Amino acid sequence: MIYTLNPMKDPRWTRFIAGHPQATVFHSVPWLTALHKTYGYDPIVVTTAPPNAAIEQGIVFCRVSSWVTGTRLVSLPFADHCEPLVNDANAGSEISEWLQRERAKRHWKYVELRPLAGSPYLGDGLRPGDSYCFHELDLSPGLDELHHALHKDSIQRKIRRAEREGLSYESGSTPRLLEEFYHLLLITRRRLHALPQPRGWFRNLSAALGADFEIRVARKNGSALASILSLRHRSSVVYKYGASDHALHNLGGMPFLFWKLIGESKAAGAERIDFGRSDLDNPGLITFKNRFGTSKKSLTYLRATSAPEETAWNVRALRPYFYLLPDALCSTAGRVLYRHMG
């Protein structure tokens, strides 16, 4: 028997992920709360646990309803990965069959899973979807060893350059740091001909995650030139977003900030840093992450769909026009369109 619950209202979900070794920040109620407040997505957990019973298996989803991109069930929007927390073949098959029946019954375009470790218990009917490159850094070596693993020219040399340039550094979640990060995000997204995420998304993430949300900013003569945003969940830190002024890349701001992230995460007791996914057609970003001594693996999403091929609406078709928009309109366009992209 399959049951559903609202993880933002049912405390069993929080108790379940608190003890599950594969749970990440993307499974957490704060992440789901930020999704709901920003984009209006309603989360749902599909489980074999009846009401009032402890959860032993479960997959969290959000329903994305869009007249542009179609209605679908996604686990989870804007999460690089979200492991199905299922460790029993019978339960997995039952959940998989239920999802496929519901997809057909409710005319969902597809159901998408984003497993990091793979999903051997979910039975048949899931097709490979989009693939990415995923990087992770093991923090168990000593700090000297971690530094030695950095690429000597591209990373170590640029960190030294940043130190010689006297870059200042600040971390936290103050409104000033968020605004500096967002200003750099607008610059970066415009350079890439891509829409920026809405400002409210970052405000809602900060409010929901509290101390587990952190922005790092590097400045030259008081002016922000690079920034990264990270999330913390138990022993794992997730690098989620980065932004910089490309004209000042030669000052080494981004490598400088990543080294701060590595050192501070290790000092705080973190065991790993999730460097996130990279598009396979972005070799520059993949190479950049490789140079921090990370491990690399393939990340492939799974879909349940009746169509042999999905022709997804792709915002990239509009990219050549994004850089023409002023900052205020670019941010507004992101707020309007991002909810269709989850």
C-alpha positions, 0 to 999 in steps of 0.5 A: 500500500502506498501513502503520501504525506506533506513533509512540511507538516508531518514531523515523521519526514524530518525524523526519518531524514535525520537518521538516514545516511543518504539524506542531504540538504535537498531532502530537508524541510528548509529546502522544501520550504524555500521552494514552496515560498519562492515558486509555489511548489507543493512537496509530497512524500511517497512512502509505504508507511501508513499514517502514524507509522515510522517512515522506513522508505520514502521519495520526496517530490514537488509537483511543477505545474506549468502551461509552458513546460507541462505538469510533472513530478520532480525529485527535486526542483533545482536540486542537483541530486535527490536520492530516493530513500528506498532500500527494499526491492518490494517497496521500490517496485510498489512505489515505482508502479504507483508513480507510473499509474499516477502519471498516467491518471493525472496526465503528468508529462513525466516523473523525474528522479535525480539519484546520485548513488543509483536506484537499484530498488525502483524496478522497471519503467524508468528511462535515463534522462539528462546526464551531468558530471558530479564532483565531490571533495573528501575532507578526511586528509589533512589541510596540508594534503588538501592544499597539495592536491590543488592544481599548482598553476591554476589554483595554488598560484591564484590563491597566492595572487589573491593574497598578494593583492590583499583581497579582503574576505567576509562570510555570513548571511547578512543582507549586505553579503546577499546583495553583493552576491546577487549583484555579482550573480547578475553580472555572471548570468548576463555574461553567460546569456542566462537568466538569474534566479530570483532574488527572493529564492536566496532570501527564502533559502537564507531564512529557511536554512539559518546558520546552514546558509553561508555566503563568502565574498572576496573584495578588492579595495572594498568592492566585491569581485567574487562570491560563493554560496554554500549550504550545510547539512550534517557532515556535508557542505554543498557548494551551490552557487558562484558568481564573479566579475569576469574582468577581475578573474586574474586577481584569483578571487574564486580560487581564494574563496574555494580555499576558504570554503575548504579550510573552514568546512574542515575546521567545522567538522565537515567530511565532504564538500559537494561541488555539484553538477556540471553540464557535460558541454561545459568542459571549462567548469568540469576542469575547474572543479577537477583542479581542487582534488575532487573525485568525479562521477557521472550523474544521470537522472531517471524518468517515467514517461510514456513518450519515447522522447521528451521535447523539453521547453528550453530557456536556452533558445532565449539566451541571446536576448537576456543580456539586452535586459537591464538588471531590474527586468532581468531579475523580474524575468527570472522570477517569472520564468524560473518556476516553469523550469524546476 
